[in-house]
Amino acid sequence: MSGTVKHDCKNPTEHQLHLCQLKEKGLLEEIATRTSNPGYLCHNCNASANQADDLCNPSPFINR
């Protein structure tokens, strides 16, 4: 068993704009703008974002 976990991006053509890629590039101000009022969670990296389009494997937060 390898320790590698495969995470699929739901929108690979836009992957370069996702938070995980912005973080790799060190674009912290851009990330701050896209996470100021989060409503979505990425199931790959647990990042939260304002818009689902900013995440690889998003789902909306569940309000209780």
N, CA, C and O atoms as a MOPAC input file, in Angstrom:
PM7 MOZYME 1SCF
protein

 N      0.85300 1    -1.19000 1     0.00000 1
 C      0.00000 1     0.00000 1     0.00000 1
 C      0.88700 1     1.23800 1     0.00000 1
 O      1.73800 1     1.39100 1     0.87700 1
 N      0.70200 1     2.09600 1    -0.94700 1
 C      1.48800 1     3.32700 1    -0.99200 1
 C      0.80300 1     4.40300 1    -0.16800 1
 O     -0.40000 1     4.31500 1     0.08200 1
 N      1.53500 1     5.40300 1     0.25300 1
 C      0.98400 1     6.49500 1     1.03500 1
 C      0.38600 1     7.59000 1     0.17900 1
 O     -0.02400 1     8.62700 1     0.70100 1
 N      0.32900 1     7.37900 1    -1.12500 1
 C     -0.17600 1     8.39100 1    -2.04000 1
 C     -1.70100 1     8.37000 1    -2.07100 1
 O     -2.31600 1     7.31600 1    -2.23400 1
 N     -2.29700 1     9.53800 1    -1.91500 1
 C     -3.74600 1     9.67400 1    -2.00400 1
 C     -4.04300 1    10.45600 1    -3.26900 1
 O     -3.49400 1    11.53800 1    -3.47400 1
 N     -4.90600 1     9.92000 1    -4.11800 1
 C     -5.25800 1    10.60300 1    -5.35600 1
 C     -6.44500 1    11.52100 1    -5.10600 1
 O     -7.47700 1    11.09400 1    -4.58800 1
 N     -6.29100 1    12.77200 1    -5.47500 1
 C     -7.36500 1    13.75300 1    -5.34800 1
 C     -7.71200 1    14.24900 1    -6.73900 1
 O     -6.86600 1    14.80500 1    -7.44000 1
 N     -8.92500 1    14.05100 1    -7.12300 1
 C     -9.34800 1    14.48600 1    -8.44400 1
 C     -9.89300 1    15.90300 1    -8.39800 1
 O    -10.63100 1    16.27400 1    -7.48500 1
 N     -9.52300 1    16.67000 1    -9.38000 1
 C    -10.04400 1    18.01900 1    -9.55000 1
 C    -11.28500 1    17.92000 1   -10.42100 1
 O    -11.24900 1    17.31700 1   -11.49300 1
 N    -12.38300 1    18.51000 1    -9.96400 1
 C    -13.64800 1    18.45700 1   -10.70200 1
 C    -13.62200 1    19.34500 1   -11.94700 1
 O    -14.45100 1    19.17900 1   -12.84200 1
 N    -12.68300 1    20.28200 1   -12.00900 1
 C    -12.58400 1    21.19500 1   -13.13800 1
 C    -11.11300 1    21.40700 1   -13.49800 1
 O    -10.57000 1    22.48500 1   -13.25600 1
 N    -10.46000 1    20.38700 1   -14.07400 1
 C     -9.01400 1    20.48000 1   -14.32900 1
 C     -8.60200 1    21.59600 1   -15.28200 1
 O     -7.46800 1    22.07000 1   -15.20700 1
 N     -9.48400 1    22.02900 1   -16.17100 1
 C     -9.11700 1    23.11500 1   -17.08300 1
 C     -8.93400 1    24.43800 1   -16.34500 1
 O     -8.24500 1    25.32700 1   -16.84500 1
 N     -9.53300 1    24.58400 1   -15.17600 1
 C     -9.40500 1    25.80400 1   -14.37300 1
 C     -8.53400 1    25.58600 1   -13.13600 1
 O     -8.48400 1    26.44900 1   -12.25900 1
 N     -7.85200 1    24.44900 1   -13.05300 1
 C     -7.10400 1    24.09700 1   -11.85200 1
 C     -6.06600 1    25.14500 1   -11.45700 1
 O     -5.83300 1    25.35600 1   -10.26700 1
 N     -5.45100 1    25.79500 1   -12.41300 1
 C     -4.42500 1    26.79300 1   -12.10600 1
 C     -4.99300 1    27.97000 1   -11.32500 1
 O     -4.22700 1    28.75200 1   -10.76000 1
 N     -6.32300 1    28.11900 1   -11.27700 1
 C     -6.96500 1    29.22100 1   -10.54900 1
 C     -7.49000 1    28.79200 1    -9.17900 1
 O     -8.03600 1    29.61600 1    -8.44500 1
 N     -7.33500 1    27.52200 1    -8.82700 1
 C     -7.84100 1    27.02400 1    -7.55100 1
 C     -6.91900 1    27.44100 1    -6.41300 1
 O     -5.73600 1    27.70400 1    -6.62700 1
 N     -7.46700 1    27.49900 1    -5.20300 1
 C     -6.71100 1    27.96600 1    -4.04400 1
 C     -5.43200 1    27.18100 1    -3.80900 1
 O     -4.42000 1    27.76100 1    -3.41700 1
 N     -5.45600 1    25.87400 1    -4.03900 1
 C     -4.24200 1    25.07800 1    -3.82100 1
 C     -3.10400 1    25.55000 1    -4.72400 1
 O     -1.94700 1    25.56200 1    -4.30400 1
 N     -3.41700 1    25.93300 1    -5.94300 1
 C     -2.39100 1    26.41000 1    -6.86900 1
 C     -1.96100 1    27.83500 1    -6.53800 1
 O     -0.78300 1    28.17300 1    -6.65200 1
 N     -2.90500 1    28.66100 1    -6.13200 1
 C     -2.55200 1    30.02500 1    -5.72100 1
 C     -1.62500 1    29.98700 1    -4.51200 1
 O     -0.69800 1    30.79100 1    -4.41000 1
 N     -1.87700 1    29.04400 1    -3.58800 1
 C     -1.01600 1    28.89700 1    -2.41600 1
 C      0.39000 1    28.47800 1    -2.82800 1
 O      1.37000 1    29.00000 1    -2.29600 1
 N      0.50200 1    27.54800 1    -3.76100 1
 C      1.82600 1    27.12000 1    -4.25600 1
 C      2.60300 1    28.28300 1    -4.86300 1
 O      3.82800 1    28.34400 1    -4.75900 1
 N      1.88100 1    29.20300 1    -5.49700 1
 C      2.50900 1    30.35900 1    -6.13500 1
 C      2.77200 1    31.49900 1    -5.15500 1
 O      3.38900 1    32.50000 1    -5.51800 1
 N      2.30500 1    31.35000 1    -3.90900 1
 C      2.52500 1    32.38100 1    -2.89900 1
 C      1.63800 1    33.60000 1    -3.05200 1
 O      1.99100 1    34.67700 1    -2.57100 1
 N      0.49800 1    33.46200 1    -3.70500 1
 C     -0.39800 1    34.59100 1    -3.95200 1
 C     -1.36300 1    34.78400 1    -2.77900 1
 O     -2.57000 1    34.58600 1    -2.91900 1
 N     -0.82000 1    35.17000 1    -1.62800 1
 C     -1.59300 1    35.24400 1    -0.39100 1
 C     -2.67400 1    36.31800 1    -0.40800 1
 O     -3.74700 1    36.11700 1     0.16100 1
 N     -2.41400 1    37.44600 1    -1.04600 1
 C     -3.43500 1    38.49500 1    -1.12700 1
 C     -4.62500 1    38.03200 1    -1.95900 1
 O     -5.77100 1    38.31900 1    -1.60900 1
 N     -4.37100 1    37.32600 1    -3.04600 1
 C     -5.45200 1    36.78700 1    -3.88700 1
 C     -6.25500 1    35.75000 1    -3.09800 1
 O     -7.48200 1    35.71400 1    -3.18400 1
 N     -5.56900 1    34.92300 1    -2.34400 1
 C     -6.25600 1    33.92100 1    -1.52100 1
 C     -7.13700 1    34.60800 1    -0.48500 1
 O     -8.27200 1    34.18500 1    -0.26600 1
 N     -6.63500 1    35.65600 1     0.15300 1
 C     -7.40900 1    36.38400 1     1.16000 1
 C     -8.69400 1    36.94500 1     0.56900 1
 O     -9.73900 1    36.92600 1     1.22000 1
 N     -8.62400 1    37.44100 1    -0.64900 1
 C     -9.80600 1    37.96900 1    -1.32700 1
 C    -10.83300 1    36.87500 1    -1.58600 1
 O    -12.03600 1    37.10200 1    -1.45900 1
 N    -10.35800 1    35.69400 1    -1.94700 1
 C    -11.24700 1    34.58800 1    -2.31000 1
 C    -11.74700 1    33.77800 1    -1.10600 1
 O    -12.52800 1    32.84100 1    -1.26600 1
 N    -11.29200 1    34.14400 1     0.09600 1
 C    -11.69900 1    33.40400 1     1.29200 1
 C    -12.28200 1    34.30000 1     2.37700 1
 O    -12.39000 1    33.87800 1     3.52900 1
 N    -12.65500 1    35.52100 1     2.03500 1
 C    -13.12900 1    36.49000 1     3.02400 1
 C    -14.50000 1    36.16000 1     3.59600 1
 O    -14.81100 1    36.57000 1     4.71400 1
 N    -15.32700 1    35.43000 1     2.85500 1
 C    -16.67200 1    35.06800 1     3.29700 1
 C    -16.98300 1    33.65300 1     2.78800 1
 O    -17.82700 1    33.48000 1     1.90800 1
 N    -16.30300 1    32.65000 1     3.34000 1
 C    -16.39700 1    31.30300 1     2.76600 1
 C    -17.76200 1    30.65400 1     2.93300 1
 O    -18.45600 1    30.83900 1     3.93200 1
 N    -18.11300 1    29.88800 1     1.91000 1
 C    -19.35000 1    29.12000 1     1.92700 1
 C    -19.16200 1    27.72900 1     1.35300 1
 O    -20.10900 1    26.94400 1     1.29100 1
 N    -17.92400 1    27.41600 1     0.92500 1
 C    -17.62500 1    26.12700 1     0.28900 1
 C    -16.36100 1    25.53100 1     0.89300 1
 O    -15.45000 1    26.25300 1     1.29800 1
 N    -16.31900 1    24.21100 1     0.94800 1
 C    -15.19600 1    23.46800 1     1.49600 1
 C    -14.66800 1    22.50500 1     0.44800 1
 O    -15.44900 1    21.86100 1    -0.25400 1
 N    -13.34900 1    22.40200 1     0.33400 1
 C    -12.72900 1    21.45400 1    -0.58800 1
 C    -12.52300 1    20.12400 1     0.13600 1
 O    -11.92900 1    20.08200 1     1.21300 1
 N    -13.01000 1    19.05600 1    -0.45600 1
 C    -12.85700 1    17.73100 1     0.13800 1
 C    -11.45900 1    17.15600 1    -0.08300 1
 O    -11.12700 1    16.12200 1     0.49700 1
 N    -10.64400 1    17.79600 1    -0.89900 1
 C     -9.26500 1    17.34200 1    -1.10800 1
 C     -8.32900 1    17.90800 1    -0.04800 1
 O     -7.54400 1    17.16800 1     0.54500 1
 N     -8.40600 1    19.21400 1     0.19400 1
 C     -7.41900 1    19.86100 1     1.07000 1
 C     -8.03600 1    20.59000 1     2.26000 1
 O     -7.31400 1    21.17800 1     3.06400 1
 N     -9.35600 1    20.55700 1     2.38100 1
 C    -10.09100 1    21.21700 1     3.46700 1
 C    -10.01600 1    22.74200 1     3.42100 1
 O    -10.33100 1    23.40100 1     4.41300 1
 N     -9.61200 1    23.30600 1     2.30800 1
 C     -9.61700 1    24.76100 1     2.16700 1
 C    -11.06100 1    25.23700 1     2.07700 1
 O    -11.93500 1    24.50100 1     1.61800 1
 N    -11.30900 1    26.46100 1     2.51500 1
 C    -12.63400 1    27.05600 1     2.36300 1
 C    -12.51900 1    28.26800 1     1.45000 1
 O    -11.49300 1    28.94700 1     1.42100 1
 N    -13.58400 1    28.52600 1     0.70900 1
 C    -13.57400 1    29.61800 1    -0.27000 1
 C    -14.95600 1    30.23300 1    -0.38300 1
 O    -15.96000 1    29.62700 1    -0.00900 1
 N    -14.98600 1    31.45400 1    -0.91100 1
 C    -16.25400 1    32.14100 1    -1.15200 1
 C    -17.06600 1    31.46300 1    -2.24600 1
 O    -18.29000 1    31.37100 1    -2.14800 1
 N    -16.38400 1    30.98600 1    -3.29300 1
 C    -17.03500 1    30.40600 1    -4.46500 1
 C    -16.55700 1    28.97600 1    -4.68600 1
 O    -15.38700 1    28.67200 1    -4.45200 1
 N    -17.43700 1    28.10700 1    -5.12700 1
 C    -17.07300 1    26.72300 1    -5.42000 1
 C    -16.01700 1    26.64100 1    -6.52200 1
 O    -15.19900 1    25.72100 1    -6.52900 1
 N    -16.02900 1    27.59000 1    -7.44600 1
 C    -15.08900 1    27.58600 1    -8.57300 1
 C    -13.62600 1    27.73000 1    -8.14700 1
 O    -12.72500 1    27.48300 1    -8.94800 1
 N    -13.38400 1    28.12400 1    -6.90800 1
 C    -12.01900 1    28.31200 1    -6.42300 1
 C    -11.43100 1    27.04300 1    -5.80600 1
 O    -10.30400 1    27.06500 1    -5.31100 1
 N    -12.17900 1    25.93700 1    -5.83000 1
 C    -11.75800 1    24.69600 1    -5.17700 1
 C    -11.80300 1    23.52300 1    -6.13400 1
 O    -12.56800 1    23.52500 1    -7.09900 1
 N    -10.98200 1    22.52100 1    -5.86500 1
 C    -10.92000 1    21.33200 1    -6.72300 1
 C    -12.11500 1    20.39400 1    -6.55400 1
 O    -12.64200 1    19.86700 1    -7.53300 1
 N    -12.53300 1    20.19200 1    -5.31200 1
 C    -13.57800 1    19.21100 1    -5.01100 1
 C    -14.52700 1    19.84300 1    -3.97100 1
 O    -14.54000 1    19.43500 1    -2.80900 1
 N    -15.32000 1    20.84300 1    -4.40300 1
 C    -16.08700 1    21.63900 1    -3.44500 1
 C    -17.45700 1    21.05700 1    -3.08100 1
 O    -18.05200 1    20.27300 1    -3.82000 1
 N    -17.91900 1    21.48000 1    -1.90800 1
 C    -19.31100 1    21.29700 1    -1.53000 1
 C    -19.66500 1    22.45800 1    -0.60700 1
 O    -18.79200 1    22.99100 1     0.07900 1
 N    -20.93700 1    22.85300 1    -0.58200 1
 C    -21.33000 1    23.95800 1     0.27600 1
 C    -21.27300 1    23.55500 1     1.74800 1
 O    -21.42400 1    22.38100 1     2.08700 1
 N    -21.05300 1    24.53600 1     2.61000 1
 C    -21.11300 1    24.27700 1     4.04500 1
 C    -22.52400 1    23.84500 1     4.39600 1
 O    -23.48700 1    24.25900 1     3.75000 1
 N    -22.64200 1    23.03900 1     5.38500 1
 C    -23.95800 1    22.62400 1     5.87900 1
 C    -24.31000 1    23.52100 1     7.05600 1
 O    -23.58900 1    23.56000 1     8.05300 1
 N    -25.42000 1    24.24000 1     6.93700 1
 C    -25.89200 1    25.10600 1     8.02500 1
 C    -26.74400 1    24.28700 1     8.97200 1
 O    -27.66500 1    23.58600 1     8.55300 1
 N    -26.42900 1    24.38300 1    10.24300 1
 C    -27.21400 1    23.65100 1    11.25600 1
 C    -27.92900 1    24.60500 1    12.15600 1
 O    -28.63800 1    24.17900 1    13.06800 1

